[in-house]
Amino acid sequence: MKKLVEKHPLAIRWFHWVNFPVLMLMIWSGLWIYWANDAYRIGWGNTTLYKFFPQSFYQFVHLDHKLAQGMAWHFVLMWVFFINGLLYVGYTFLSGEWRYLLPNRHSFREAIEVTLHDLGLRKAAPLVQKYNGAQRIAYTAVLLMGVGSLLTGLAIYKPTQFGWLTSLLGGYGAARVEHFVLTIGYVLFFVVHVAQVGRAGWNNFRSMVAGFEIEDVPTGGAAGPVLAQREPNKRG
């Protein structure tokens, strides 16, 4: 017997699908800006292990000589990113969804269990719930990263008008490094998130598109779809 289990409300799905392309476009336009002063590398002294990014990369993906265009797109998208994030936070608190998203006292232990299971080092599957411990920690971290990106972005966009903020973040140079590191964090999150979605399968992906999952329910009665509401995790 198949059962339709409600998982994600429309608002959460809307905020998710608005935020994903906006953040990707912000990263893309950010690379147009970074090209003008690509100062960062991994290495020490005169030894460079990796440079962000070689000129050949800019030329290959046509990111060079687009500073003004990149700044224009980046600052427009910044407002969409900010407003969407603000509405998302407001909705989660007003609707009570924050209870499923914020880490609780079990989250860090569950995150270790999920990681070990995904790596094939733990056979027992994690507790089935709307958001497991790893997801709670990751989604909360991304939310905090969004606040960090906004603050560091303002600090390097208007270092004079927001001089107090720039100083609080360690100065212009430090704020720019922090902004760049946060961007790398988003990229890593995207990679892991997409890999996890692919690993979870179509049913999980459908829940973020249509709002429900289809579960198999063992029964001796007649088969047919049944709509049900997922029970919240009682473990707190």
SULRA-V391304 format. One record per residue. N is the residue number from 1. RES is the residue in one small letter. PSI is psi in whole degrees, 0 to 359 (NA if undefined). Layout:
BEGIN
n:N res:RES psi:PSI
n:N res:RES psi:PSI
END
This chain:
BEGIN
n:1 res:m psi:136
n:2 res:k psi:138
n:3 res:k psi:130
n:4 res:l psi:122
n:5 res:v psi:116
n:6 res:e psi:136
n:7 res:k psi:303
n:8 res:h psi:123
n:9 res:p psi:162
n:10 res:l psi:318
n:11 res:a psi:316
n:12 res:i psi:318
n:13 res:r psi:320
n:14 res:w psi:310
n:15 res:f psi:321
n:16 res:h psi:311
n:17 res:w psi:343
n:18 res:v psi:316
n:19 res:n psi:322
n:20 res:f psi:304
n:21 res:p psi:326
n:22 res:v psi:316
n:23 res:l psi:321
n:24 res:m psi:317
n:25 res:l psi:327
n:26 res:m psi:320
n:27 res:i psi:317
n:28 res:w psi:312
n:29 res:s psi:331
n:30 res:g psi:327
n:31 res:l psi:327
n:32 res:w psi:321
n:33 res:i psi:318
n:34 res:y psi:330
n:35 res:w psi:324
n:36 res:a psi:340
n:37 res:n psi:69
n:38 res:d psi:81
n:39 res:a psi:350
n:40 res:y psi:147
n:41 res:r psi:167
n:42 res:i psi:121
n:43 res:g psi:195
n:44 res:w psi:146
n:45 res:g psi:233
n:46 res:n psi:4
n:47 res:t psi:124
n:48 res:t psi:118
n:49 res:l psi:322
n:50 res:y psi:136
n:51 res:k psi:133
n:52 res:f psi:98
n:53 res:f psi:158
n:54 res:p psi:154
n:55 res:q psi:328
n:56 res:s psi:328
n:57 res:f psi:314
n:58 res:y psi:317
n:59 res:q psi:322
n:60 res:f psi:319
n:61 res:v psi:11
n:62 res:h psi:50
n:63 res:l psi:357
n:64 res:d psi:152
n:65 res:h psi:42
n:66 res:k psi:36
n:67 res:l psi:309
n:68 res:a psi:317
n:69 res:q psi:318
n:70 res:g psi:318
n:71 res:m psi:318
n:72 res:a psi:312
n:73 res:w psi:319
n:74 res:h psi:317
n:75 res:f psi:329
n:76 res:v psi:313
n:77 res:l psi:333
n:78 res:m psi:320
n:79 res:w psi:322
n:80 res:v psi:317
n:81 res:f psi:316
n:82 res:f psi:312
n:83 res:i psi:318
n:84 res:n psi:319
n:85 res:g psi:320
n:86 res:l psi:317
n:87 res:l psi:323
n:88 res:y psi:312
n:89 res:v psi:316
n:90 res:g psi:318
n:91 res:y psi:316
n:92 res:t psi:324
n:93 res:f psi:321
n:94 res:l psi:326
n:95 res:s psi:344
n:96 res:g psi:2
n:97 res:e psi:339
n:98 res:w psi:334
n:99 res:r psi:331
n:100 res:y psi:340
n:101 res:l psi:324
n:102 res:l psi:142
n:103 res:p psi:148
n:104 res:n psi:190
n:105 res:r psi:347
n:106 res:h psi:348
n:107 res:s psi:317
n:108 res:f psi:322
n:109 res:r psi:318
n:110 res:e psi:324
n:111 res:a psi:321
n:112 res:i psi:318
n:113 res:e psi:317
n:114 res:v psi:316
n:115 res:t psi:314
n:116 res:l psi:322
n:117 res:h psi:317
n:118 res:d psi:329
n:119 res:l psi:358
n:120 res:g psi:16
n:121 res:l psi:355
n:122 res:r psi:123
n:123 res:k psi:321
n:124 res:a psi:129
n:125 res:a psi:146
n:126 res:p psi:164
n:127 res:l psi:131
n:128 res:v psi:122
n:129 res:q psi:173
n:130 res:k psi:309
n:131 res:y psi:124
n:132 res:n psi:176
n:133 res:g psi:319
n:134 res:a psi:319
n:135 res:q psi:318
n:136 res:r psi:314
n:137 res:i psi:315
n:138 res:a psi:314
n:139 res:y psi:324
n:140 res:t psi:321
n:141 res:a psi:319
n:142 res:v psi:323
n:143 res:l psi:315
n:144 res:l psi:325
n:145 res:m psi:323
n:146 res:g psi:319
n:147 res:v psi:317
n:148 res:g psi:320
n:149 res:s psi:321
n:150 res:l psi:313
n:151 res:l psi:314
n:152 res:t psi:326
n:153 res:g psi:317
n:154 res:l psi:323
n:155 res:a psi:325
n:156 res:i psi:343
n:157 res:y psi:317
n:158 res:k psi:69
n:159 res:p psi:340
n:160 res:t psi:308
n:161 res:q psi:324
n:162 res:f psi:45
n:163 res:g psi:322
n:164 res:w psi:323
n:165 res:l psi:317
n:166 res:t psi:317
n:167 res:s psi:320
n:168 res:l psi:328
n:169 res:l psi:4
n:170 res:g psi:9
n:171 res:g psi:170
n:172 res:y psi:313
n:173 res:g psi:316
n:174 res:a psi:319
n:175 res:a psi:323
n:176 res:r psi:319
n:177 res:v psi:315
n:178 res:e psi:320
n:179 res:h psi:319
n:180 res:f psi:317
n:181 res:v psi:320
n:182 res:l psi:323
n:183 res:t psi:318
n:184 res:i psi:322
n:185 res:g psi:320
n:186 res:y psi:317
n:187 res:v psi:315
n:188 res:l psi:320
n:189 res:f psi:317
n:190 res:f psi:314
n:191 res:v psi:311
n:192 res:v psi:318
n:193 res:h psi:313
n:194 res:v psi:320
n:195 res:a psi:319
n:196 res:q psi:322
n:197 res:v psi:317
n:198 res:g psi:322
n:199 res:r psi:324
n:200 res:a psi:334
n:201 res:g psi:177
n:202 res:w psi:324
n:203 res:n psi:320
n:204 res:n psi:319
n:205 res:f psi:320
n:206 res:r psi:327
n:207 res:s psi:331
n:208 res:m psi:348
n:209 res:v psi:308
n:210 res:a psi:342
n:211 res:g psi:359
n:212 res:f psi:160
n:213 res:e psi:158
n:214 res:i psi:123
n:215 res:e psi:146
n:216 res:d psi:127
n:217 res:v psi:115
n:218 res:p psi:126
n:219 res:t psi:156
n:220 res:g psi:357
n:221 res:g psi:190
n:222 res:a psi:145
n:223 res:a psi:150
n:224 res:g psi:151
n:225 res:p psi:137
n:226 res:v psi:130
n:227 res:l psi:128
n:228 res:a psi:158
n:229 res:q psi:130
n:230 res:r psi:132
n:231 res:e psi:136
n:232 res:p psi:154
n:233 res:n psi:125
n:234 res:k psi:359
n:235 res:r psi:351
n:236 res:g psi:NA
END
